[in-house]
Amino acid sequence: MMRHWGLILVALNLCGLIAVVFAWPQLMVAPGPLIPAHAQIAGNCFACHAPLAGASAQRCVACHKLADIGVRTTTGVLLGPARRRIAFHQSLAQPDCMACHSDHSGPALVKRLQHPFAHALLRPEMRDRCVECHRAPAGAFHARAGSNCVQCHTQRDWKSATFDHARLFALTGPHKAACNTCHSGGDTSQYTCFGCHQHQPDAIQASHARRGIADTGHCARCHRGGAGEGEGGENHGGGDD
């Protein structure tokens, strides 16, 4: 008899617990409050979650139209310049909202499940089209580089650029100098070889005149590193990159 009543009590507790979960789901199972923008659906878990299946991207795009993300509000109002975001969601391989987003600002468990944006989420043909999302920094150097970002940057570590100076001029021997030695005022679109006492204009012009060379204004066209005697010449060093 005691065992029978014990089973009934357990069953009643389970039923009560289930009822509480459905009555106040945000308190029983939700990992913290929703973000302010979703406060109006705080009591409607099924607006985002499918029963027994978790949050669903299909339910997200029911309100957030994929073509409008970053461009318009959920009510269709065009966003102003100050609020507009880069519209890269339209280039995702598939809508997977939970790969980056969580609308709950709760415990560390949720934060550990969040991942930063990864270029692998984009369609393959979009992954190297950097200028679709990134704006080149202002300055003469990036203006000359054009849109070929991958010659210096990688998607894994954008900030650590790897510019290959040797492609234009090898910084060997005495040329391992500070940038402003050759690029006056930090302007990398221009250079001068007349910042060293061994390279004065009159001496350079006289030396080249004896060899029948008149153009002394584009040193790197012939001299790719100044490695020593005989490394230059009119037919050395390729074109003017």
C-alpha positions as CSV (number, residue, x, y, z in Angstrom):
1,M,0.0,0.0,0.0
2,M,2.8,2.5,0.9
3,R,4.5,1.7,-2.4
4,H,1.3,2.3,-4.3
5,W,0.9,5.7,-2.7
6,G,4.5,6.5,-3.3
7,L,4.1,5.9,-7.0
8,I,1.1,8.1,-7.1
9,L,3.0,10.9,-5.4
10,V,5.8,10.6,-7.8
11,A,3.4,10.7,-10.7
12,L,1.6,13.8,-9.3
13,N,5.0,15.6,-8.9
14,L,5.9,14.8,-12.5
15,C,2.6,16.0,-13.8
16,G,3.0,19.2,-11.7
17,L,6.5,19.8,-13.0
18,I,5.4,19.3,-16.6
19,A,2.5,21.7,-16.1
20,V,4.9,24.4,-14.6
21,V,7.2,24.0,-17.6
22,F,4.4,24.7,-20.0
23,A,3.0,27.5,-17.8
24,W,6.3,29.4,-17.2
25,P,8.7,28.0,-19.7
26,Q,11.0,31.1,-19.6
27,L,11.6,30.4,-15.9
28,M,11.9,26.6,-16.1
29,V,13.9,25.8,-19.2
30,A,14.9,29.1,-20.9
31,P,18.6,29.9,-20.6
32,G,18.2,33.5,-19.5
33,P,16.1,36.4,-20.8
34,L,15.7,37.2,-24.5
35,I,17.4,40.0,-26.1
36,P,15.4,43.3,-25.9
37,A,14.4,43.1,-29.6
38,H,12.6,39.9,-28.9
39,A,11.0,40.9,-25.6
40,Q,7.5,40.8,-27.2
41,I,7.8,37.0,-27.7
42,A,9.3,36.2,-24.4
43,G,6.4,34.0,-23.4
44,N,6.1,32.3,-26.7
45,C,8.9,29.7,-26.9
46,F,7.4,28.1,-30.0
47,A,7.9,31.2,-32.0
48,C,11.5,30.1,-32.3
49,H,11.6,26.5,-31.0
50,A,10.0,23.4,-32.6
51,P,8.7,20.9,-30.1
52,L,11.4,18.5,-29.0
53,A,13.6,19.7,-31.8
54,G,15.0,23.0,-30.5
55,A,15.4,26.3,-32.2
56,S,14.6,26.3,-35.9
57,A,16.2,28.4,-38.7
58,Q,12.9,28.1,-40.6
59,R,11.1,29.8,-37.8
60,C,13.7,32.6,-37.7
61,V,13.3,33.4,-41.4
62,A,9.5,33.5,-41.0
63,C,10.0,36.9,-39.4
64,H,13.5,37.8,-40.6
65,K,13.2,37.5,-44.4
66,L,16.6,36.4,-45.7
67,A,16.6,39.0,-48.5
68,D,15.9,41.8,-46.0
69,I,18.5,41.0,-43.3
70,G,20.7,44.0,-42.8
71,V,18.6,46.0,-45.3
72,R,15.1,46.2,-43.8
73,T,13.4,45.8,-40.5
74,T,11.1,42.8,-39.9
75,T,8.2,45.1,-40.8
76,G,9.7,45.9,-44.2
77,V,11.0,49.4,-43.3
78,L,14.2,50.3,-45.1
79,L,17.0,50.8,-42.7
80,G,18.8,54.1,-42.6
81,P,22.6,54.3,-43.3
82,A,23.4,54.4,-39.6
83,R,21.5,51.2,-38.9
84,R,22.2,49.3,-42.1
85,R,24.5,46.3,-41.8
86,I,26.5,44.4,-44.4
87,A,24.0,42.2,-46.2
88,F,26.1,38.9,-46.3
89,H,23.3,36.7,-45.0
90,Q,22.0,36.4,-48.5
91,S,25.3,34.7,-49.5
92,L,25.2,31.9,-46.9
93,A,25.4,28.4,-48.1
94,Q,22.3,27.6,-46.1
95,P,20.3,29.5,-43.4
96,D,21.8,28.3,-40.1
97,C,21.0,31.1,-37.7
98,M,22.1,29.2,-34.6
99,A,25.6,28.8,-36.0
100,C,26.2,32.4,-34.9
101,H,23.2,33.7,-32.9
102,S,21.6,33.0,-29.6
103,D,18.7,35.2,-28.5
104,H,19.2,34.3,-24.9
105,S,21.7,36.2,-22.9
106,G,21.8,33.7,-20.0
107,P,24.4,31.4,-18.5
108,A,27.8,30.4,-19.8
109,L,26.4,27.3,-21.3
110,V,24.7,29.4,-24.1
111,K,27.8,31.5,-24.6
112,R,30.0,28.4,-25.1
113,L,27.6,27.3,-27.8
114,Q,28.0,30.5,-29.8
115,H,30.5,30.7,-32.5
116,P,32.1,33.6,-34.3
117,F,31.3,34.2,-38.0
118,A,33.2,31.8,-40.3
119,H,33.7,32.3,-44.0
120,A,33.0,28.5,-44.4
121,L,29.3,29.4,-43.9
122,L,29.3,31.3,-47.2
123,R,28.8,29.8,-50.6
124,P,32.2,28.8,-52.0
125,E,32.0,31.3,-54.9
126,M,31.6,34.1,-52.4
127,R,34.4,33.3,-50.0
128,D,37.1,35.2,-51.9
129,R,35.0,38.2,-52.8
130,C,36.3,40.2,-49.9
131,V,35.1,43.6,-51.1
132,E,31.5,42.5,-50.9
133,C,31.7,42.8,-47.2
134,H,35.1,44.5,-46.3
135,R,36.1,48.1,-47.1
136,A,39.8,48.6,-47.8
137,P,41.4,51.0,-45.3
138,A,42.0,54.5,-46.6
139,G,45.4,55.2,-47.9
140,A,47.6,55.1,-51.0
141,F,48.9,51.6,-50.3
142,H,45.5,49.9,-50.3
143,A,44.3,52.0,-53.2
144,R,47.1,50.5,-55.3
145,A,46.4,47.0,-54.0
146,G,42.9,47.0,-55.4
147,S,40.5,44.3,-54.5
148,N,43.0,41.4,-54.4
149,C,43.0,41.2,-50.6
150,V,44.3,37.6,-50.5
151,Q,47.7,38.7,-51.7
152,C,48.3,39.9,-48.1
153,H,45.4,38.8,-45.9
154,T,44.0,35.4,-45.0
155,Q,40.4,34.6,-43.9
156,R,41.8,32.9,-40.8
157,D,43.6,35.9,-39.5
158,W,42.7,39.1,-41.2
159,K,44.7,41.6,-39.1
160,S,48.0,39.8,-39.5
161,A,48.8,40.8,-43.1
162,T,51.7,39.2,-44.9
163,F,52.9,41.7,-47.6
164,D,55.7,40.2,-49.7
165,H,58.0,43.2,-50.1
166,A,60.6,41.0,-51.9
167,R,58.2,40.8,-54.8
168,L,58.9,44.5,-55.5
169,F,62.3,45.0,-53.8
170,A,64.2,42.7,-51.5
171,L,65.1,44.2,-48.2
172,T,68.5,42.7,-48.0
173,G,71.8,43.9,-46.5
174,P,71.7,47.7,-45.8
175,H,68.2,47.8,-47.1
176,K,66.8,46.3,-43.9
177,A,65.8,49.8,-42.8
178,A,62.7,51.6,-41.4
179,C,59.9,52.1,-43.9
180,N,60.2,55.9,-43.8
181,T,63.8,55.7,-45.0
182,C,62.5,55.0,-48.5
183,H,58.8,55.9,-48.1
184,S,58.8,59.6,-47.0
185,G,55.9,60.6,-44.8
186,G,54.6,57.0,-44.7
187,D,53.3,57.3,-48.3
188,T,54.0,53.7,-49.6
189,S,52.7,54.6,-53.0
190,Q,56.0,56.4,-53.7
191,Y,59.7,55.7,-52.8
192,T,63.0,57.3,-53.0
193,C,66.5,55.9,-53.0
194,F,68.0,59.3,-52.2
195,G,67.7,59.0,-48.4
196,C,71.1,57.4,-48.0
197,H,74.5,59.2,-48.2
198,Q,75.7,56.7,-50.9
199,H,72.7,57.5,-53.1
200,Q,72.9,61.2,-53.8
201,P,71.2,62.4,-57.0
202,D,74.3,63.8,-58.7
203,A,76.4,60.8,-58.0
204,I,73.7,58.4,-59.2
205,Q,73.1,60.3,-62.4
206,A,76.8,60.5,-63.2
207,S,77.4,56.8,-62.5
208,H,74.4,55.8,-64.7
209,A,75.4,58.2,-67.5
210,R,78.7,56.5,-67.9
211,R,76.7,53.3,-68.7
212,G,74.4,55.1,-71.0
213,I,71.4,55.0,-68.6
214,A,69.3,58.1,-68.6
215,D,66.3,57.1,-66.5
216,T,67.4,57.2,-62.8
217,G,63.9,57.9,-61.4
218,H,62.7,54.3,-61.1
219,C,65.4,52.4,-59.3
220,A,63.4,49.3,-58.5
221,R,62.7,48.7,-62.2
222,C,66.3,47.4,-62.5
223,H,67.5,47.0,-58.9
224,R,65.4,44.5,-57.0
225,G,67.4,44.4,-53.8
226,G,70.7,46.2,-54.2
227,A,72.6,43.0,-53.4
228,G,75.8,44.3,-54.9
229,E,77.8,45.2,-58.0
230,G,76.3,43.8,-61.2
231,E,72.8,43.0,-59.9
232,G,71.2,45.9,-61.8
233,G,71.2,47.0,-65.4
234,E,68.7,47.8,-68.0
235,N,67.9,44.2,-68.7
236,H,67.7,43.1,-65.1
237,G,64.9,42.9,-62.6
238,G,61.9,42.6,-64.9
239,G,59.1,45.2,-65.4
240,D,57.9,48.0,-63.2
241,D,55.4,46.3,-60.8
